[in-house]
Amino acid sequence: MESIGVLMACPMSSYLEQELDKRFNLYRFWNFPQKNEFLTQHANSIRAVVGNAFAGADAELIDSLPKLEIVSSFSVGLDKIDLNKCKEKGIRVTNTPDVLTEDVADLAIGLMLAVLRRICECDRYVRKGLWKTGDFKLTSKFSGKSVGIIGLGRIGLAIAKRAEAFGCPISYHSRSEKPNTNYKYYSSLVELASNCQILVVACALTPETRHIVNREVMEALGPKGVLINIGRGPHVDEKELVSALLEGRLGGAGLDVFENEPEVPEQLFGLENVVLLPHVGSGTEETRKDMADLVLGNLEAHFLNKPLLTPVV
Amino acid sequence: MDQSEEQINLPELLVINPPPVFIVHQHQFSTKFKLLKAYESPLSTDLFLQTHAQSTKAIICYGKSPITSNILHLLPSLRLVVTASAGFNHIDLLECKQRGIAVVNTGDVLSEDTADTAVGLLIDVLRKISAGDRFVRSGNWVNKVQYPLGSRLGGRHVGIVGLGNIGLKVATRLEAFGCKISYNSRQKKTVPYNFYQNVCELALDCNILVICCTLTVQTHHVIDKDVLKALGKDGILINIARGPIVDEKELVKFLVEGEIAGAGLDVFENEPKVPQELISLDNVVLTPHKAAFTEEAFSDASQIVLANLEAFFSNKPLISPVIDV
C-alpha cells in the first residue's frame, strides 16, 4: 500500500504519523506553505485524508482531490468534514467513537470539580506562597448539585453515569426524548438551564447547534450556574460568554474548547471562576493510541476492500 | 429577665483557638452559649483557663486548637470536647477517656466534600487540569507549544487506605469511572472490594493510592519509602487525610526523582509549610487543606456541632460521638 497517497491535514499524533508513513505514501499538509502548488502537483495521488477536530476535509479540499476515496477522522466530531459533499461523491467517512468516550466524560467531571471547588485557584495560591493558617475562603459543593446535559449520546450518558455517583440529579436536552433513561427531559434548552446548576455541552456540532448556548441560556443558568464545554467551541456564543462571566451573570465555566483554537479570550485569564484547557478531552496516551489504531484500521479495511470499522458515511 | 441575666444562664462554651466553622457561624453560637474566648484575652491561655474556665463543661476545638493533657488538667469541670472537624488526632483521647470526658466530631457531614476533593485532585493529576490551565493562561497554546498527553483513569486499580466514611465515598465515586477498587483498613468490611492486610501489598497491586484514614500512632508515616517503591513509577498518591500519614521527605524525593508519577495533596506535615521542591513540579496538585471547605459543609458542620452541644446540655444522647461516656 506504500504507493497510496494519504494526506494528513495537520499534526495530531506522532504515533499515527509514523504508522501512516510506514504503510502509505504520507503527505504532511502543514509542510507545504503553498497549498495550491502542492495540490496541483500531488492531488491525483491522494486517495485518503486524515483529519481531526482542527482540520478535516471541507468542500474546497474535497473538490481539489479527484481521487479521494475516504476521509478518516482522528476524532469523533465530524464538524470539520463536509459530510454532504462526501455522500454526494461516494467518499467514505470514518471517525473514532467509543474509544474516547470515557476520557472525555472523565474530563467533564474533572472540570466540574475544578471549577466548583476552585482546585486550580487553590493550587496557584499554594504555589505563590500565599497559604497562611486562618484563611478559609469557602467554595461550592459538587456532590448533589443538579447536572443538565446537552446531548445524551455516548459521551452525555457517560457523564450522567459519573455524576450520578456524586448524587447529582440528571436532566437533559436533546433533539428528541430518549427511551430507556430515567433522566428528566427538557424540550427547551432555556428551561433545562433554568433548572440545573451545572450545564454541560455534550452534543455534536451541526449548523443547528451552533451557538446553542446563547445569552438567554447563560442567563437562565445564572450567577450561581456553571457551564462546562467539552463539545466544540462554536456551541457557545463566546463573546456573550465572556461578558456574562465578567459581569457575574454566569457563575463560572470550565472550557476545553473555544471558537478559534488556539486563541482564548484573554479577558478570561484574570478570572478565578473559570478553568481553561487546550482541547485535551481525548488527550491521554492510551486513548490517542486507540484512536490512531482505529484510523489505521479503517484505512486498511478500506484499501483491502473489507468492511469499515467505524463508518459514518 | 434582661439581656445580661439571660447571658448568665446560658451554658459556657470555651474556645481557645476559633475553628473556621465557628468563625463563619459564630452568631449561631453566641445566641445559645456564653462564649469564653481565650484567644481574645490578653492573658496567656493557661492563665485564662485558670481564671475563667474552672466551671466550664464544654469546649470547641479543631486541628490548630489541640486538646492536650495539659489543657485537660486545667479544666476540672470539662465533660465534653467538640471538634469542628472529622479528624480528632489533635485530641488526647486516652486522657479524655480516663477523665470521663466525651468527645464528638462532625460525624459524616464533611465526608462527601472530602471525597469529592480526592476525586478532583486525582483527575487533575492524571489529566493535567491545573497544569493545562496554567499552560493556556501563559499564552503557550497560541505559540504552538505542544501540550503533553495525560493518563487514562478508567481501568486503573485504586487502593484506598482507610475505608471509613470518606474512603467508602471515594470508592463509590471512582467505581463510576471504571476503576477497580481495593483497600486496606483496620478491619475487613462487607464491601465488594478486595481487602489487603498490608499497605505495601496494596500499593504493589495498585497504581493509585488514596489516603483516607485517621492519623494515629499506627498510621504515622505508614506511607513510607517501601510503600512508595511498591506503588511504582506510574503510581499516583492522593492525600486528603493528614500530612503525617505520609513520610513527606521520602515523597518529595520520589516525586523529584520521577520514582512515582504524581501526587495530589491537600495536607502536609507542617502546614502551612509546603516543601519548596514541589512548587516547581507539574505533576503535583497542591491545595491548602480545604477538602471540606464548602459553604454547604460549613453549614452542616455548625448544625451538627450545635446539635451535639444541645444534646449534651439537655442530657440526651450525643449525635456523633468519638468517645461516649
Chai-1 contact restraints between the chains, C-beta under 6 A:
chainA,res_idxA,chainB,res_idxB,connection_type,confidence,min_distance_angstrom,max_distance_angstrom,comment,restraint_id
A,E102,B,G154,contact,1.0,0.0,6.0,A-B,restraint_1
A,D106,B,L153,contact,1.0,0.0,6.0,A-B,restraint_2
A,D106,B,F177,contact,1.0,0.0,6.0,A-B,restraint_3
A,L107,B,R127,contact,1.0,0.0,6.0,A-B,restraint_4
A,G110,B,I123,contact,1.0,0.0,6.0,A-B,restraint_5
A,G110,B,R127,contact,1.0,0.0,6.0,A-B,restraint_6
A,G110,B,I129,contact,1.0,0.0,6.0,A-B,restraint_7
A,L113,B,G120,contact,1.0,0.0,6.0,A-B,restraint_8
A,A114,B,I129,contact,1.0,0.0,6.0,A-B,restraint_9
A,R117,B,G120,contact,1.0,0.0,6.0,A-B,restraint_10
A,I119,B,G120,contact,1.0,0.0,6.0,A-B,restraint_11
A,I119,B,D124,contact,1.0,0.0,6.0,A-B,restraint_12
A,C120,B,S130,contact,1.0,0.0,6.0,A-B,restraint_13
A,C120,B,D133,contact,1.0,0.0,6.0,A-B,restraint_14
A,C122,B,T287,contact,1.0,0.0,6.0,A-B,restraint_15
A,C122,B,K290,contact,1.0,0.0,6.0,A-B,restraint_16
A,D123,B,S130,contact,1.0,0.0,6.0,A-B,restraint_17
A,D123,B,V285,contact,1.0,0.0,6.0,A-B,restraint_18
A,D123,B,L286,contact,1.0,0.0,6.0,A-B,restraint_19
A,V126,B,V274,contact,1.0,0.0,6.0,A-B,restraint_20
A,V126,B,L286,contact,1.0,0.0,6.0,A-B,restraint_21
A,V126,B,P288,contact,1.0,0.0,6.0,A-B,restraint_22
A,R127,B,I279,contact,1.0,0.0,6.0,A-B,restraint_23
A,W131,B,P272,contact,1.0,0.0,6.0,A-B,restraint_24
A,W131,B,P288,contact,1.0,0.0,6.0,A-B,restraint_25
A,K132,B,P272,contact,1.0,0.0,6.0,A-B,restraint_26
A,T133,B,K64,contact,1.0,0.0,6.0,A-B,restraint_27
A,T133,B,P272,contact,1.0,0.0,6.0,A-B,restraint_28
A,F136,B,P20,contact,1.0,0.0,6.0,A-B,restraint_29
A,F136,B,F293,contact,1.0,0.0,6.0,A-B,restraint_30
A,L138,B,F293,contact,1.0,0.0,6.0,A-B,restraint_31
A,L138,B,T294,contact,1.0,0.0,6.0,A-B,restraint_32
A,L138,B,E295,contact,1.0,0.0,6.0,A-B,restraint_33
A,T139,B,T294,contact,1.0,0.0,6.0,A-B,restraint_34
A,K141,B,D113,contact,1.0,0.0,6.0,A-B,restraint_35
A,K141,B,T294,contact,1.0,0.0,6.0,A-B,restraint_36
A,K141,B,E296,contact,1.0,0.0,6.0,A-B,restraint_37
A,F142,B,D116,contact,1.0,0.0,6.0,A-B,restraint_38
A,S143,B,E112,contact,1.0,0.0,6.0,A-B,restraint_39
A,S143,B,D116,contact,1.0,0.0,6.0,A-B,restraint_40
A,K161,B,A176,contact,1.0,0.0,6.0,A-B,restraint_41
A,R162,B,A176,contact,1.0,0.0,6.0,A-B,restraint_42
A,A165,B,T172,contact,1.0,0.0,6.0,A-B,restraint_43
A,A165,B,R173,contact,1.0,0.0,6.0,A-B,restraint_44
A,A165,B,A176,contact,1.0,0.0,6.0,A-B,restraint_45
A,P262,B,W141,contact,1.0,0.0,6.0,A-B,restraint_46
A,P262,B,V142,contact,1.0,0.0,6.0,A-B,restraint_47
A,V264,B,V136,contact,1.0,0.0,6.0,A-B,restraint_48
A,F269,B,R137,contact,1.0,0.0,6.0,A-B,restraint_49
A,V275,B,D133,contact,1.0,0.0,6.0,A-B,restraint_50
A,L276,B,D133,contact,1.0,0.0,6.0,A-B,restraint_51
A,L276,B,V136,contact,1.0,0.0,6.0,A-B,restraint_52
A,L277,B,G132,contact,1.0,0.0,6.0,A-B,restraint_53
A,P278,B,G132,contact,1.0,0.0,6.0,A-B,restraint_54
A,P278,B,V136,contact,1.0,0.0,6.0,A-B,restraint_55
A,P278,B,W141,contact,1.0,0.0,6.0,A-B,restraint_56
A,P278,B,Y147,contact,1.0,0.0,6.0,A-B,restraint_57
A,V280,B,G132,contact,1.0,0.0,6.0,A-B,restraint_58
A,G283,B,L149,contact,1.0,0.0,6.0,A-B,restraint_59
A,G283,B,G150,contact,1.0,0.0,6.0,A-B,restraint_60
A,T284,B,L149,contact,1.0,0.0,6.0,A-B,restraint_61
A,T284,B,G150,contact,1.0,0.0,6.0,A-B,restraint_62
A,T284,B,S151,contact,1.0,0.0,6.0,A-B,restraint_63
A,T284,B,R152,contact,1.0,0.0,6.0,A-B,restraint_64
A,E285,B,L149,contact,1.0,0.0,6.0,A-B,restraint_65
A,E286,B,R152,contact,1.0,0.0,6.0,A-B,restraint_66
